[in-house]
Amino acid sequence: MDDTISPRKAAIAARAFQDGLLVEDAPLIGVIDTDALYATINDLRSSFPNFFTHAFAAKANTMPTVLDLVRKWGMACEVASPGEYQAAVKAGFVAGEIVFDSPAKTNWEIDAALSHGATLNIDNFQELARVDAWLGKKTSASIIGLRINPQVGGGSIAAMSTATQSSKFGIGLEDGDNRQRVFDAYETRPWLTALHTHVGSQGCPLDLIAAGIAKTFNLAREINQRLGRKQIATLDIGGGLPVNFESEAVTPSFGDYVAALRKEVPDLFAGEFRVITEFGRSVLAKAGFILARVEYTKEQGGRPIAITHAGAQVATRTVFMPDMWKIRVSALDAQARPKSGLKVVQDVAGPCCFAGDVVAHGRPLPLLEPGDFVMLHDTAAYYFSTPFVYNSLPAIPVYGISGPDDVLDVTVMQEGGVLSF
C-alpha cells in the first residue's frame, strides 16, 4: 500500500491542526475536499452522453451536506431505505430525481414512492403483486421497472457481487421460467416502462459489469420487439465502478468504464433508452480522508502497535474484512505534517474494546509515537458517514475543505457527537 501523502492532503491536514480542529476532545475528524468531489462529478457527467442520468447512491454517504452538494452539482439520488429516502427529500431532491431500490420494501414504502412519483425498481414477483394492488386503486407518475439479476457471476468480494446465481437481489433471469414470466409481466402491464440491473461494486471487474448490462440491454430490446412497441424506455444500469484503495491513482476511471461498455454493448450509447446510473463509492471515496490522533504506543510480541482513535466505528468493513477492505494509512507528526524516518512494520489499531479492532496490520510506516496522527485515505464514502456505534462511540466531526492550498476555506459538514461526564 502506498503511504505517500499528496501535497493537497498535506496542506489540508496542516490547516486542520493549525485551526484547532484536532484537539484533546476531538482526536478524530473526517475531511472532504469538496473541490475534489466537484471535479469527480464533472468527470462522471462529461464521460457519458447527455441522455444518461447519474443518481448518487445515498448509501455511500447520507450526510445532508453531501447530498445537498451532489444535487447542486447535477446528480439525482438513488435510495435503498426509507431513511435514505427521507434524507434525499430533506436535501432538496424532488420525487422525479429519486430512484428507490430495496429488496424489502414494505407496503407503506411502496405507497410513499408511488404517491410521490419516485422511480421504483421492483425487486421480485411478490413485490410486483403489491404494486399491482396499489395501482388497482390509484394512479402514479412514477417510472416503474423490474430489477433482474443477469446471473453473470461474481467478483473478488462475494458480499459486493449482486449478479451471482444465488444473489438475494432481483429476479434471476435464468432460473426456471423467470424469463417468460418477465416477458408476461411487461405484456400485461403497460405501466412497466423500465428495466434495472446492478452487477456489483468493489471487486467486480469492468468486463463482468459490462456483461451484465449487455444482457439487460438485450432483454429490454427483446421485450420491446416482442411487444411491437417501445414500452421499456428507461434502463437503470446501477453503479459499481471499483475504487483503487492502493494509491492516489484513479483507476479504473469513468472513461475506462465507458470504454468497457462501448466495447460490450455499443448500442447503449445510441439513445434508444434513457439510461440511469447509480454510482456512489466511486464518486466520493477519494475526496476524503480521516485524521486520528495516536494516543498510546506499545510493543507486543516484538511488533509495535499504535493505539489511535480510528477503528471499527469509522472503518467497520476494514476491521472486520481486512484482506478485502485494506485502506492506505499514512503517518503524520504531532503537528499533522507528513512524518519521515525509517519505516518500521507496525499495527495501527483503534479504540474499540475488542482485539480485532485494527485498521492496518503489519504496515511499514515511520514509527508512530503518542501525539502523532494517522491519515486514513479514501474514506469519504461509507466510513465516517455510516458509523458503527460500538462502545457508544459518537459520530465524528466532518469538515469540508475548498480553495487553493495556501488559502483553504473550512466549513463544518457534520457536527461531532459530544460526550460529557
C-alpha positions as CSV (number, residue, x, y, z in Angstrom):
1,M,0.0,0.0,0.0
2,D,1.3,3.4,-0.9
3,D,1.5,5.7,2.2
4,T,2.5,8.8,0.2
5,I,0.6,11.9,1.2
6,S,-0.2,14.3,-1.7
7,P,0.7,18.0,-1.3
8,R,-3.0,18.8,-1.3
9,K,-3.7,16.4,1.5
10,A,-0.7,17.6,3.4
11,A,-1.8,21.2,3.2
12,I,-5.3,20.2,4.4
13,A,-4.0,18.2,7.3
14,A,-1.7,21.0,8.4
15,R,-4.5,23.5,8.2
16,A,-6.8,21.3,10.3
17,F,-4.2,21.2,13.0
18,Q,-3.4,24.9,12.8
19,D,-7.2,25.7,13.1
20,G,-7.5,23.6,16.2
21,L,-9.8,21.0,14.6
22,L,-7.6,18.3,16.1
23,V,-7.7,18.9,19.9
24,E,-7.9,16.9,23.1
25,D,-11.7,16.4,22.9
26,A,-11.7,15.9,19.1
27,P,-8.9,13.4,18.4
28,L,-10.7,12.1,15.3
29,I,-12.1,14.0,12.3
30,G,-13.3,13.4,8.8
31,V,-12.4,15.7,5.9
32,I,-14.0,16.1,2.5
33,D,-12.2,18.0,-0.2
34,T,-15.2,19.5,-1.9
35,D,-13.2,20.7,-4.9
36,A,-12.1,17.1,-5.5
37,L,-15.7,16.0,-5.2
38,Y,-16.8,18.6,-7.7
39,A,-14.1,17.5,-10.2
40,T,-15.1,13.9,-9.9
41,I,-18.8,14.7,-10.6
42,N,-17.8,16.8,-13.6
43,D,-15.6,13.9,-14.9
44,L,-18.6,11.5,-14.4
45,R,-21.0,13.7,-16.3
46,S,-18.6,14.5,-19.1
47,S,-17.7,10.9,-19.6
48,F,-21.2,9.9,-20.6
49,P,-23.7,11.2,-23.2
50,N,-26.3,13.8,-22.1
51,F,-29.2,11.3,-22.1
52,F,-27.6,9.4,-19.1
53,T,-28.9,10.5,-15.7
54,H,-26.5,9.9,-12.8
55,A,-28.1,9.1,-9.5
56,F,-25.8,9.3,-6.4
57,A,-26.1,6.1,-4.3
58,A,-27.1,7.7,-1.0
59,K,-25.8,4.6,0.9
60,A,-22.3,5.8,0.3
61,N,-22.8,9.0,2.3
62,T,-26.2,10.3,3.6
63,M,-24.8,13.4,5.3
64,P,-27.2,16.2,4.4
65,T,-24.4,18.5,3.3
66,V,-23.0,15.9,0.9
67,L,-26.5,15.2,-0.6
68,D,-27.0,18.9,-1.0
69,L,-23.7,19.3,-2.9
70,V,-24.3,16.4,-5.3
71,R,-27.8,17.7,-6.0
72,K,-26.5,21.2,-6.7
73,W,-23.8,19.7,-9.0
74,G,-26.3,17.9,-11.2
75,M,-26.9,14.4,-9.8
76,A,-30.1,12.6,-9.0
77,C,-30.3,10.3,-5.9
78,E,-30.7,6.6,-5.5
79,V,-32.0,5.4,-2.2
80,A,-32.4,1.9,-0.7
81,S,-34.3,2.6,2.5
82,P,-37.0,4.9,4.0
83,G,-34.2,6.7,5.9
84,E,-32.2,7.4,2.8
85,Y,-35.4,8.4,1.0
86,Q,-36.1,10.9,3.8
87,A,-32.6,12.2,3.7
88,A,-32.9,12.8,-0.1
89,V,-36.1,14.7,0.3
90,K,-34.6,16.9,3.1
91,A,-31.6,17.6,0.8
92,G,-34.0,19.0,-1.8
93,F,-34.3,16.2,-4.3
94,V,-37.8,16.2,-5.9
95,A,-39.6,12.9,-6.5
96,G,-38.6,12.7,-10.1
97,E,-35.0,12.8,-9.1
98,I,-35.2,9.9,-6.7
99,V,-34.7,6.3,-7.6
100,F,-36.0,3.8,-5.0
101,D,-34.3,0.4,-4.7
102,S,-34.7,-2.0,-1.9
103,P,-35.2,-5.8,-1.7
104,A,-37.5,-5.5,1.3
105,K,-40.0,-2.6,0.6
106,T,-43.0,-2.5,2.9
107,N,-46.4,-1.6,1.7
108,W,-46.1,1.9,3.1
109,E,-42.7,2.4,1.4
110,I,-44.3,1.4,-1.9
111,D,-47.2,3.7,-1.2
112,A,-44.8,6.6,-0.4
113,A,-42.7,6.1,-3.6
114,L,-45.7,5.7,-5.9
115,S,-47.7,8.5,-4.3
116,H,-44.7,10.9,-4.7
117,G,-43.7,9.9,-8.2
118,A,-40.3,8.5,-7.5
119,T,-38.8,6.0,-9.8
120,L,-39.4,2.5,-8.4
121,N,-37.4,-0.6,-9.2
122,I,-39.4,-3.7,-8.2
123,D,-37.2,-6.5,-6.8
124,N,-39.3,-9.6,-7.1
125,F,-42.6,-11.0,-8.3
126,Q,-44.2,-10.8,-4.8
127,E,-43.4,-7.1,-4.7
128,L,-44.9,-6.8,-8.2
129,A,-48.1,-8.2,-6.9
130,R,-48.1,-5.4,-4.2
131,V,-47.6,-2.8,-6.9
132,D,-50.4,-4.3,-8.9
133,A,-52.7,-4.0,-5.9
134,W,-51.7,-0.3,-5.4
135,L,-52.2,0.6,-9.0
136,G,-55.6,-1.1,-8.9
137,K,-56.8,1.7,-6.7
138,K,-54.7,4.7,-7.6
139,T,-52.6,6.2,-10.4
140,S,-48.9,7.2,-10.2
141,A,-46.5,9.4,-12.1
142,S,-43.6,7.0,-11.2
143,I,-41.3,5.3,-13.7
144,I,-41.6,1.6,-12.7
145,G,-39.5,-1.3,-13.7
146,L,-38.3,-4.7,-12.7
147,R,-34.9,-5.5,-11.3
148,I,-33.4,-8.5,-13.0
149,N,-30.3,-10.5,-11.9
150,P,-28.4,-11.3,-15.1
151,Q,-26.6,-14.1,-13.2
152,V,-23.3,-13.4,-14.9
153,G,-21.1,-14.2,-11.9
154,G,-19.3,-12.6,-9.0
155,G,-16.2,-10.6,-8.4
156,S,-13.4,-11.0,-5.8
157,I,-15.6,-9.8,-2.9
158,A,-18.6,-12.1,-2.7
159,A,-20.5,-9.7,-0.4
160,M,-20.3,-6.9,-3.1
161,S,-21.3,-9.2,-6.0
162,T,-25.0,-8.9,-6.8
163,A,-25.3,-10.9,-10.0
164,T,-24.3,-14.3,-8.8
165,Q,-26.5,-17.4,-9.3
166,S,-27.9,-17.1,-5.8
167,S,-27.8,-13.3,-5.1
168,K,-30.6,-12.0,-2.9
169,F,-31.3,-9.2,-5.4
170,G,-33.6,-9.1,-8.3
171,I,-35.3,-11.8,-10.5
172,G,-32.8,-14.5,-11.5
173,L,-33.2,-14.3,-15.3
174,E,-32.0,-17.9,-15.9
175,D,-34.0,-19.6,-13.1
176,G,-36.9,-21.8,-14.1
177,D,-39.4,-19.9,-16.2
178,N,-38.4,-16.5,-15.0
179,R,-37.5,-15.2,-18.4
180,Q,-41.0,-15.9,-19.7
181,R,-42.6,-14.6,-16.5
182,V,-40.7,-11.3,-17.1
183,F,-42.0,-11.1,-20.7
184,D,-45.5,-11.8,-19.4
185,A,-45.2,-9.1,-16.8
186,Y,-44.4,-6.4,-19.3
187,E,-47.0,-7.7,-21.8
188,T,-49.8,-7.3,-19.3
189,R,-48.6,-4.2,-17.6
190,P,-48.1,-1.2,-19.9
191,W,-47.0,0.8,-16.9
192,L,-43.8,-1.2,-16.6
193,T,-41.6,1.0,-18.6
194,A,-38.1,0.4,-17.1
195,L,-35.6,-2.4,-16.5
196,H,-33.0,-2.4,-13.8
197,T,-29.8,-4.3,-13.0
198,H,-26.8,-4.0,-10.8
199,V,-23.9,-6.4,-11.1
200,G,-21.9,-5.4,-8.1
201,S,-19.4,-2.9,-6.9
202,Q,-16.0,-3.2,-5.2
203,G,-14.1,-6.2,-6.5
204,C,-16.1,-6.6,-9.7
205,P,-14.1,-6.2,-12.9
206,L,-15.4,-4.0,-15.7
207,D,-15.9,-6.8,-18.2
208,L,-18.2,-8.6,-15.7
209,I,-20.2,-5.4,-15.1
210,A,-20.4,-4.7,-18.8
211,A,-21.6,-8.3,-19.5
212,G,-24.5,-8.0,-17.0
213,I,-25.5,-4.6,-18.6
214,A,-25.3,-6.1,-22.1
215,K,-27.6,-8.9,-21.0
216,T,-30.1,-6.5,-19.6
217,F,-30.0,-4.2,-22.6
218,N,-30.6,-7.1,-24.9
219,L,-33.5,-8.3,-22.8
220,A,-35.1,-4.8,-22.9
221,R,-34.8,-4.6,-26.7
222,E,-36.2,-8.2,-27.0
223,I,-39.2,-7.3,-24.8
224,N,-39.9,-4.2,-26.9
225,Q,-39.6,-6.2,-30.1
226,R,-41.9,-8.9,-29.0
227,L,-44.5,-6.4,-27.8
228,G,-44.3,-4.5,-31.0
229,R,-44.0,-1.2,-29.1
230,K,-41.3,0.8,-27.2
231,Q,-42.7,0.0,-23.8
232,I,-39.3,0.0,-22.0
233,A,-37.9,3.5,-22.3
234,T,-35.6,3.6,-19.3
235,L,-32.6,1.3,-18.4
236,D,-31.1,1.6,-14.9
237,I,-27.7,0.0,-15.1
238,G,-26.7,0.5,-11.5
239,G,-23.3,1.7,-10.3
240,G,-20.4,-0.5,-9.3
241,L,-17.2,1.2,-10.5
242,P,-14.5,-0.1,-8.2
243,V,-12.2,2.3,-6.3
244,N,-8.4,1.9,-6.2
245,F,-7.6,1.9,-2.5
246,E,-3.9,1.1,-3.1
247,S,-2.7,4.5,-4.2
248,E,-3.7,8.0,-5.3
249,A,-4.3,6.9,-8.8
250,V,-8.0,7.0,-10.0
251,T,-8.2,3.6,-11.7
252,P,-10.4,2.4,-13.3
253,S,-11.8,5.8,-14.3
254,F,-15.3,6.7,-15.6
255,G,-13.7,6.8,-19.0
256,D,-12.4,3.2,-18.6
257,Y,-16.0,2.2,-17.6
258,V,-17.5,3.9,-20.7
259,A,-14.9,2.2,-22.9
260,A,-15.8,-1.2,-21.5
261,L,-19.5,-0.5,-22.1
262,R,-18.9,0.7,-25.6
263,K,-17.0,-2.5,-26.4
264,E,-19.5,-4.9,-24.9
265,V,-22.8,-3.1,-25.6
266,P,-22.2,-0.2,-28.1
267,D,-25.9,0.3,-28.8
268,L,-26.4,1.5,-25.2
269,F,-24.9,4.8,-26.5
270,A,-27.3,5.1,-29.4
271,G,-30.0,7.0,-27.5
272,E,-32.6,4.2,-27.8
273,F,-33.1,4.2,-24.0
274,R,-32.8,6.8,-21.3
275,V,-30.1,5.4,-19.0
276,I,-29.7,5.8,-15.3
277,T,-26.5,5.1,-13.3
278,E,-26.1,4.7,-9.6
279,F,-22.5,5.5,-8.7
280,G,-21.7,6.1,-5.0
281,R,-18.3,5.0,-3.7
282,S,-16.6,5.9,-6.9
283,V,-18.0,9.5,-6.8
284,L,-17.0,10.2,-3.2
285,A,-14.4,7.9,-1.7
286,K,-11.2,9.6,-2.9
287,A,-12.5,13.1,-2.0
288,G,-12.0,12.5,1.7
289,F,-9.9,11.1,4.5
290,I,-9.8,10.6,8.3
291,L,-7.3,12.1,10.7
292,A,-6.8,10.4,14.0
293,R,-4.5,11.0,17.0
294,V,-2.2,8.4,18.3
295,E,-3.0,8.1,21.9
296,Y,-0.6,5.4,23.1
297,T,2.1,3.1,21.6
298,K,3.4,-0.3,22.8
299,E,5.2,-3.3,21.6
300,Q,3.6,-6.8,21.9
301,G,5.3,-10.0,20.7
302,G,8.0,-7.9,19.0
303,R,5.6,-5.8,17.0
304,P,5.0,-2.1,17.6
305,I,1.3,-1.2,18.0
306,A,-0.1,2.3,17.7
307,I,-3.5,2.8,19.5
308,T,-5.4,5.5,17.7
309,H,-8.9,6.9,17.8
310,A,-9.9,5.5,14.3
311,G,-11.2,1.9,14.5
312,A,-14.3,-0.1,13.7
313,Q,-16.6,2.8,14.5
314,V,-15.4,4.5,11.3
315,A,-13.7,1.7,9.4
316,T,-16.1,-1.2,10.0
317,R,-15.5,-3.1,6.8
318,T,-11.8,-2.7,7.0
319,V,-11.7,-4.0,10.6
320,F,-13.9,-7.0,10.0
321,M,-12.7,-7.9,6.5
322,P,-9.1,-6.6,6.5
323,D,-8.0,-8.6,3.5
324,M,-10.9,-7.4,1.3
325,W,-11.0,-3.8,2.5
326,K,-7.5,-2.7,3.0
327,I,-7.0,1.1,3.1
328,R,-3.9,3.2,2.9
329,V,-2.6,4.6,6.2
330,S,0.0,7.3,6.5
331,A,2.0,8.6,9.4
332,L,1.9,12.3,10.4
333,D,3.8,14.0,13.2
334,A,2.4,15.9,16.2
335,Q,1.6,18.9,14.1
336,A,-0.2,16.7,11.4
337,R,2.7,17.0,8.9
338,P,3.9,14.0,6.9
339,K,6.3,12.1,9.1
340,S,9.6,11.0,7.8
341,G,12.1,8.5,9.1
342,L,13.0,4.8,8.9
343,K,9.9,2.7,8.2
344,V,9.0,0.1,10.8
345,V,6.5,-2.7,10.4
346,Q,3.7,-1.9,12.9
347,D,0.0,-2.3,13.6
348,V,-2.4,0.7,13.6
349,A,-5.2,-0.1,16.0
350,G,-8.4,1.6,17.0
351,P,-10.1,2.4,20.3
352,C,-12.9,-0.2,20.3
353,C,-12.9,-2.8,23.1
354,F,-12.2,-6.0,21.1
355,A,-9.0,-7.5,19.9
356,G,-9.7,-7.3,16.2
357,D,-10.1,-3.5,16.1
358,V,-7.1,-3.0,13.8
359,V,-7.2,-0.9,10.6
360,A,-3.7,-1.8,9.3
361,H,-1.8,-5.0,10.1
362,G,1.9,-5.1,9.7
363,R,2.2,-1.9,7.8
364,P,5.7,-0.3,7.2
365,L,5.5,3.3,8.4
366,P,7.7,5.8,10.2
367,L,7.5,4.7,13.8
368,L,4.4,6.3,15.4
369,E,4.6,7.9,18.8
370,P,2.0,9.3,21.2
371,G,0.7,12.6,20.0
372,D,1.3,11.8,16.3
373,F,-1.5,11.4,13.8
374,V,-2.5,8.9,11.2
375,M,-4.3,9.6,7.9
376,L,-6.7,7.0,6.6
377,H,-7.1,7.7,2.9
378,D,-10.1,7.4,0.5
379,T,-12.7,7.3,3.3
380,A,-15.4,9.8,2.2
381,A,-17.7,7.0,1.2
382,Y,-19.1,4.6,3.8
383,Y,-16.5,5.3,6.5
384,F,-17.3,8.3,8.7
385,S,-20.8,8.7,7.2
386,T,-22.2,5.4,8.4
387,P,-20.7,5.0,11.9
388,F,-20.8,1.7,13.8
389,V,-21.8,2.7,17.3
390,Y,-19.8,0.0,19.1
391,N,-18.9,1.1,22.6
392,S,-21.3,4.0,22.1
393,L,-18.6,6.0,20.4
394,P,-20.1,9.2,18.9
395,A,-20.3,10.3,15.3
396,I,-17.2,12.3,14.4
397,P,-17.0,15.9,13.2
398,V,-16.5,16.2,9.4
399,Y,-15.1,19.3,7.7
400,G,-15.4,20.4,4.1
401,I,-12.3,22.0,2.6
402,S,-12.1,24.0,-0.6
403,G,-9.9,26.6,-2.3
404,P,-6.2,26.9,-3.2
405,D,-3.8,25.2,-0.8
406,D,-2.5,28.5,0.6
407,V,-5.9,29.9,1.4
408,L,-8.1,26.9,2.2
409,D,-11.7,27.5,3.2
410,V,-13.0,25.3,6.0
411,T,-16.7,24.6,6.7
412,V,-18.4,22.3,9.1
413,M,-20.2,19.5,7.3
414,Q,-21.2,17.4,10.3
415,E,-21.1,18.2,13.9
416,G,-19.4,15.6,16.0
417,G,-21.1,13.9,19.0
418,V,-20.3,15.5,22.3
419,L,-19.8,13.4,25.5
420,S,-19.7,14.8,29.0
421,F,-19.4,13.2,32.4
